[in-house]
Amino acid sequence: MTGGESCESVLVELGERSYSVKIGSGLLDEAGKQIKEIIPTAKRAFIVTDERVAPLYLDRLEEALKSAGIENVSFILPPGEKTKSFEWLERLVDTALAGRVERSTVFVALGGGVIGDLAGFAASIILR
């Protein structure tokens, strides 16, 4: 991050499965750098987002990943709860596999709720 931006790390305590969440300004533009700190070998990312979030933030995220040497492809879903379905999950998985996603690919959920649920579930299916 640059300038006066600040970042706070919050620990989500789940025993052996604990992890931290970074909260702060400027993180989107530092996404590639942040991912490389956690996964130094990251070379590819699969971004999942929706039609409302994509026009606002997707270009910045893609650029941040590219700047860190992380090739990426994205999948844009319709917004809303109706998207949380097996139909959209199947499309997401098919697109990821067609895009040569493999075990070393980083899944990035750009958005919350439905996007996080679908991206996480798809990653658990594909990356196992």
Salt bridges, closest charged atoms under 4 A:
ASP29 OD2 - ARG60 NH2 2.89
GLU30 OE1 - LYS33 NZ 4.00
GLU37 OE1 - LYS22 NZ 3.87
GLU71 OE2 - ARG44 NE 3.37
GLU81 OE1 - LYS84 NZ 3.85
GLU87 OE2 - ARG91 NH2 2.74
ASP117 OD2 - LYS84 NZ 2.78
